[in-house]
């Protein structure tokens, strides 16, 4: 006979608060990335507009399309910043264990706004975390 001992059971998944913490952290990181990307895109289009306006003096009005893109990117950067601030409040609440604030800041509307304005990953993470937050 051998002295075989079975392997230990897998670690438990933890409390629902731990999984919510992970979801919110992922949404927080990707909302930062989206905010920076949209801001850099807006700056890039503003620089492109300035360059095309200076180089093609007679036909500079065609470069106005770059200003339209810059404004669109700036709007998305501002909306992404708003999503970032909301996710940051949720991140602080879940790290402090403040369930009341977490429930107050969790909203499906903000998850949809995040999905549209801050990217797919923050939006999906907020949608996934909404159910466990309501069960707390």
Secondary structure, DSSP 4 states (H G I P E B T S, - for coil): -----PPPPPPP---HHHHHHHHHHHHHHHHHHHHHHHHHHHHHHHHHHHHHHHHSSTTGGGGHHHHHHHHHHHHHHHHHHHHHHHHHHHHHHHHHT-HHHHHHH--HHHHHHHHHHT-HHHHHHHHHHHHHHHH-
